[in-house]
């Protein structure tokens, strides 16, 4: 009996510009339903570029020039035999690091969510079974925002509330794969706990697979099961989070672990 294909399989993904050296080289990992994968490394290492490639939103002239990406066993992205890209919103949803940049300042929060719900339903060929307004309001409530957030503009909300609004978007559309870029960076403990709770809600109850991008190894330690470490555009190691923290093989990973221990008060 053949096993089911991985939800997402990435093999030797390489990103770059025509005629220039690659910006990201040889990134490989597998993702299944309900998994949480962490991608870590210093700023500018290529973490976000990797995520943008998967979401199909690389800014030109950057492009995927080699490697394979398969979704449920089928090739996606511009490679031989690829039928389509992943459907934005339904198959994959990327939430960027800065909510202020991700949210149109002149569009109310409720409209952001209802438009996304309608777009996903249309892409899937479904009629809207649940009223998008009710679905959006429910998602905001689950994200810890009161009913007034629905009619507010992003600039009327705090930074933490804007971050919760983005997470509410994920709750509303329930993507198969969610990519969250630095979802708790700069957030207080309350907002961090809400974001983590939402991620666990999606993975455990909806089967969403989540990729969390973060330079903070502490934040990934208790959240992700597996970790990919990227350094200067190259994947240097990957594996279970606990194993990489206990026994890192690359100097850069050791530096990340030492920084984590120092911030936790473990270094004298």
C-alpha positions in Angstrom: 0.0 0.0 0.0 1.5 3.3 -1.1 1.8 6.1 1.5 0.1 9.4 1.0 2.3 12.1 -0.5 3.5 15.0 1.7 1.4 18.0 1.8 4.4 20.0 0.6 7.8 18.7 -0.5 10.6 21.1 -1.2 13.9 19.7 -2.7 17.0 21.8 -3.4 15.1 25.0 -4.0 17.3 27.7 -5.5 16.4 31.3 -6.0 18.2 34.0 -7.9 18.4 36.5 -10.7 19.3 35.7 -14.3 23.1 35.7 -14.8 23.8 36.2 -11.1 24.7 33.9 -8.2 21.8 32.5 -6.3 20.2 34.4 -3.4 19.0 31.1 -1.8 20.5 27.7 -2.4 19.5 24.1 -1.8 16.6 24.5 0.7 14.8 21.2 1.3 12.1 20.1 3.7 8.8 18.2 3.9 5.6 19.4 5.5 2.5 17.4 6.4 -1.0 18.3 7.7 -0.8 19.9 11.2 3.0 20.3 11.1 4.8 23.4 12.4 8.1 24.0 10.7 10.5 26.8 11.8 12.8 28.5 9.4 15.5 30.5 11.2 18.7 32.4 10.5 20.1 35.9 10.8 18.4 38.9 9.0 19.0 38.8 5.3 19.8 35.1 5.2 17.1 34.3 2.7 14.3 33.1 5.0 11.6 35.4 3.7 12.7 34.9 0.0 12.2 31.2 0.5 8.7 31.8 1.8 7.9 34.2 -1.0 9.0 31.7 -3.6 6.6 29.1 -2.1 3.8 31.6 -2.1 4.5 32.6 -5.7 5.2 36.2 -5.0 8.9 36.7 -5.6 9.6 40.2 -6.8 11.2 40.2 -10.3 13.8 39.6 -11.5 14.2 37.1 -8.7 12.8 33.6 -9.6 13.1 30.0 -8.8 15.8 28.6 -11.2 16.2 25.0 -10.0 14.8 22.5 -7.5 11.4 21.0 -7.1 8.3 21.9 -5.1 5.5 19.4 -4.9 2.0 19.9 -3.4 0.2 16.7 -2.5 2.7 15.0 -4.9 2.0 17.3 -7.8 4.7 19.7 -9.1 4.0 23.4 -8.7 5.9 26.6 -9.4 7.6 27.1 -12.8 9.2 23.7 -13.3 8.7 20.9 -15.8 5.3 19.3 -15.5 3.9 22.0 -13.2 0.2 22.5 -13.7 -0.4 25.5 -11.6 0.9 27.6 -8.7 -0.6 27.1 -5.2 -3.9 28.9 -4.9 -3.4 32.0 -2.8 -5.5 32.0 0.4 -6.8 28.4 0.1 -3.7 26.4 -0.6 -1.2 28.8 0.9 -1.4 32.1 2.8 1.6 34.3 3.7 1.4 36.8 6.5 4.1 39.3 6.4 6.2 40.6 9.3 4.8 44.1 9.3 0.9 44.3 9.7 1.1 48.0 8.8 2.5 47.1 5.4 0.3 44.1 4.9 -3.0 46.0 5.6 -4.3 48.7 3.3 -4.6 51.7 5.7 -7.7 52.9 3.9 -9.6 49.6 4.0 -11.5 48.6 7.1 -10.4 45.5 8.9 -13.8 43.8 8.2 -13.5 44.4 4.5 -10.0 42.9 4.5 -11.3 39.7 5.9 -14.6 39.5 3.9 -12.8 40.2 0.6 -10.3 37.4 1.4 -13.1 35.0 2.3 -15.0 35.8 -0.9 -11.8 35.4 -3.0 -11.0 32.0 -1.6 -14.5 30.8 -2.1 -14.4 32.0 -5.7 -11.0 30.3 -6.3 -12.4 27.1 -4.9 -15.6 27.3 -7.0 -17.7 27.4 -3.9 -20.7 29.5 -3.1 -20.5 31.3 0.2 -22.2 28.9 2.6 -21.5 31.1 5.6 -22.1 34.8 5.5 -18.6 36.3 5.0 -19.4 39.1 7.4 -20.3 36.6 10.1 -17.3 34.4 9.4 -15.0 37.5 9.6 -16.6 38.7 12.8 -16.2 35.2 14.3 -12.5 35.1 13.3 -11.8 38.5 14.9 -13.5 37.3 18.1 -11.3 34.1 18.1 -8.3 36.4 17.7 -9.2 38.2 20.9 -10.6 41.4 19.2 -14.0 42.9 20.1 -16.7 43.6 17.6 -15.6 47.2 17.1 -12.4 46.0 15.3 -14.5 45.0 12.3 -15.4 48.5 11.3 -12.0 50.1 12.2 -9.2 51.1 9.9 -5.7 49.6 10.6 -4.3 52.9 11.8 -7.0 52.9 14.5 -5.6 49.7 16.0 -2.5 49.1 18.1 0.4 47.1 16.6 -0.7 44.0 18.6 -4.3 44.4 17.4 -3.1 44.7 13.8 -1.1 41.5 14.2 -4.2 39.7 15.6 -6.2 41.0 12.6 -3.7 39.2 10.3 -4.0 36.0 12.3 -7.8 36.4 12.2 -7.4 36.4 8.4 -5.8 33.0 8.6 -8.6 31.7 10.9 -11.2 33.0 8.4 -9.8 31.4 5.2 -8.3 28.3 6.9 -5.4 27.8 4.4 -3.8 24.4 3.9 -0.4 26.0 4.4 0.2 29.2 6.5 3.5 31.1 6.4 3.9 33.5 9.2 6.9 35.8 8.9 8.1 36.9 12.4 4.6 36.7 13.8 5.6 37.6 17.4 8.5 39.9 16.9 8.1 43.1 18.9 4.9 41.8 20.5 4.2 41.8 24.3 3.5 38.5 26.1 -0.3 38.8 25.7 -0.1 39.2 22.0 2.5 36.5 21.7 0.3 34.0 23.5 -2.7 34.8 21.3 -0.6 34.3 18.1 0.7 31.0 19.4 -2.8 29.9 20.4 -4.1 30.7 16.9 -1.4 28.7 15.3 -2.1 25.7 17.4 -5.9 26.1 16.7 -5.2 26.0 13.0 -2.9 23.0 13.1 -4.8 20.9 15.6 -8.4 21.7 14.5 -8.1 22.5 10.8 -5.0 20.5 9.9 -3.2 23.6 8.6 0.5 23.2 8.2 2.4 26.2 9.4 5.8 27.6 8.5 7.0 30.1 11.1 9.9 32.3 10.0 11.9 33.8 12.9 15.4 34.8 13.8 14.4 34.1 17.4 15.2 30.5 18.3 13.5 30.9 21.7 10.2 31.5 20.0 10.5 28.4 17.8 11.7 26.1 20.5 8.4 25.4 22.1 6.3 25.8 18.9 7.9 24.1 15.9 8.6 20.4 15.6 11.3 20.8 12.9 13.7 23.5 12.0 15.5 24.6 8.9 18.6 26.9 9.4 19.6 29.2 6.6 22.9 31.1 6.6 23.9 33.5 3.9 21.4 32.1 1.5 22.4 28.4 2.1 20.5 25.8 4.1 23.2 24.7 6.6 21.2 22.1 8.6 17.7 20.8 9.3 16.0 18.4 11.7 13.9 18.2 14.9 14.2 21.4 16.9 15.3 19.7 20.1 18.1 17.8 18.4 19.5 20.9 16.6 19.4 22.9 19.9 21.1 20.1 21.8 23.6 19.2 19.2 24.1 21.8 16.5 26.6 20.9 13.8 27.2 24.3 12.2 29.0 27.3 13.8 26.1 29.6 13.0 23.5 27.3 14.6 25.8 27.2 17.7 25.8 31.0 17.7 22.0 31.0 17.6 21.8 28.6 20.5 24.3 30.6 22.5 22.3 33.7 21.9 19.1 31.9 23.0 20.8 30.6 26.2 22.1 34.1 27.0 18.7 35.7 26.6 17.2 33.0 28.9 19.9 33.7 31.5 21.8 30.5 30.8 25.1 32.1 30.0 27.2 33.8 32.6 
